[in-house]
Amino acid sequence: MLSKLENGKGVNLAHALRVMDGLGLTMLVVPRAHAALLEQAAAHAAKMDKNAARERKAGVEE
């Protein structure tokens, strides 16, 4: 199924969602106008999580 997607062929949405679930992924469908804002929020959250992990590691090493 993934090779079909890679080659631009159609796949059954139920199959695609099942594969995503097996990989521990989820899909969020939003209006295109909101996508950029959500991407920025996700990048910010990832950066904050990375900084928090760095601070926790520094606290353990002390």
Secondary structure, 3 states (H helix, E strand, C coil): CHHHHHCCCCCCHHHHHHHHHHCCCCCCCCCHHHHHHHHHHHHHHHHHHHHHHHHHHHHHHC
